[in-house]
Amino acid sequence: MNRQAAHPPNMSTGVQLDRWCRRHGVVGYRGAFCADGMPTPWRPRDQCFIINHSRCGFGDGTHWLACRLKTDHTGCVAKWWDSYGEPPKAQEEQMVMTPRMKPPDFAAWFEACGVDRVEYWPTNVQSVASEVCGLYAAWFCKNGYPEPGNKAWSWLGTNYSANDAQIARLVKLQSDSARAVGGSGAAPGSLPRGGR
């Protein structure tokens, strides 16, 4: 008997994340991109990107991240989001996520965008066994960091399984069979799935 492997229900695609962010009015949302397919806006006022840790054409992709670029009187800041609490240069993550290929060069992207400083959320919120990183990335784009007082993240705790269950309830994705509204940062066929 030949069975086709089904993707877990929470494993998200770029098209699904793109659709959710546009439907929920994420301010400055530019799209979901592969690590080597991101646009390079020079010192954007306020733009948000969802980024797969994998390069375009890597298959199903690996891990969804997000970044909000903002420019004000102090310069251009990149607010980096990784649901595992890792900075953009996390060596451990690069070894696990992309062991067979050259890791993405996020520092070069920051430089091309005119970023003066990079901030990141240093706390893990996701279970290693789950595949909801894309949901967390979309929620970050909509609501920012889970800082004290940010009511959009008031449910977040230290039980990663409970966090994952809650983010799955909050970020409901449509199936890929529905057509994306407004397109995305890349052609739908080239956007990866993300998992861990």
N, C-alpha and C positions, 0 to 999 in steps of 0.2 A: 504494500500500500504506500503510495507516494503522498506524503503530506507536505504542504507548503508551510514554512515557519511563519507564524503571525507575529507582527511587532506588538510589543506590550502596549496597552491602551494609552499610557501616558508618555510614550516615546514620541517626541514632537518633531515636526518638520519645519523648515524655514517658512514654507508657505502658510502653515497653520499659525505660527507665531506672528508672522507678518499680518495675517488677517485679524488676529486677536488684538494686536496693538492698534491697528487702524480703526477697528470697530469700537475700541474703548478710548479713542481720542488721545493717545499718548502724545504729549507735546514734543514737537521736534523729531518725531520718529522718522528715521531714514530707511529702515529695512533690516532684513536678516541676511547676513553675508557669510561666506566662507572666509577663513582667516587670510587668504591671499587675494580676496576679491573686494576688500573694503574701499569705499571712496575716501578721498583725502581732502576734506573741506579745510580751508585755511582759517584757523581761529574762529570756528563757528560760534554764533551767539548762544545757541542751545539746541543740540542735536543728540539723538540717542540711537544707538546701533545694537543689534543682537548679532553676536559673532560665534560661529562654530569654530572650535579649536582646530579643526581639520582644514586642510587645503581643499579647494574645489576639486571635484573628481575623486575624492578619497573614498567614495562609497557612501555608507550610511552615516558618516560623520562620527564625532566622538562626544563632545561636551559643549553645551551652550554657555556662553558668557555674555555680558552686556557692558556697554560703556556709554556714559553721557559726557559729551564735550560741551563745556560752557566757557564763554569769554565774558569778562566784566572788567572793571577798572583795575583789578589785581593781576590780570592776565588770563591765559587759557588753562583751565583745569580739566583733567580727565578723571571722572569718577568711575572706577572700575568695579564690576560686580562679577564675582565667582561664588557660586553657592557653597563651595568648599572652603571659602575664606582665603584663597590664595592670591598673591599679587600677580601681575602680568608675566613676571619672569619665573614663576614657580617651577623649579627644576624637577621636582618629584612628579608634578602633574604632567609635564612634558614627556617624561620617560614613560609614564603609564598610558597617557592618551595617544601619543604619536611616536611609539618606539621605532617604527620602520621608516620614518621620514624626518626631514629637517623641521625642527619646531618653528612655529610662527614667530616672526620678529615684530612683536608689538611695539618695542621701543622705536623702531624705524617708522612705524605708522604714527606714533605720537609725535615724533619729530616732524614728519611730513605735514601734520595738521597744525603745527605751531604750538604744541602743548608745553606749558611752562612747568607744570607739576602734575603728578599722578597721585590720586588718593585711592584707597581700596578698603572694602569692608573685611576686617581680619578674622571674622568668626564663621566657622562652618555652621550651616543650617540644614544641610541635606544628608540623608543616609547614603552611604557608599553603594548600597545595593539597589537604590532606586534609580529611576530614569526620568526624573522630573526637573532636571536642570533648566530646560527651556521654559518651563512654567515660572520658575523663580526669576529667570532673566526678564521675561515679559512683565512680571509683577514689579521688579526693580525699575524698569523703564517707566512704568506708570506711576510708581509711588516713591522712588528714591530709596535711600538706605533705611534699614530698620532701626533708626536711632530712637532713643527714648523720646516719647511724646508723639512719634509717628503712629497714629491710630491704625493706619492701613496694615501695619505689621504687629499689632497688639497681641495677636494669637501666637506669635513665634516664641518657642521655648527651647529647652535643651534636649527634648525627646525628638530626635530626627525623624523617626517614623511618623509621629504625630504631626510634625511640621509638613512632611511630604503629603500626608493624607489631606491636610488643610489646604495646601497650595493646589492640589488636584481638584478640590471642591471650588476654589476661588477662580482658577483659570481654566475654564472649559474651552477646549479646542474643537473646531469643526473638522470633519474628515477632509482629507485632501481631495476627495472627489468633487467637493464644492469649489467653484471657481474663486480665486483670490480677488478681493476688491482692490483695485488700484495697483495691482502688481506688487513686486517686491524688489529688493536690491539686486537680485539676479534672476535669471530665467528659472521658472519653477522646477524644471528637470535638473538643474545644477545645484539646487539648494539641498544640503544634506539633512539627514535625520540626525538628531543628537540623542545621546543616551546617558552617559555617566557624567 
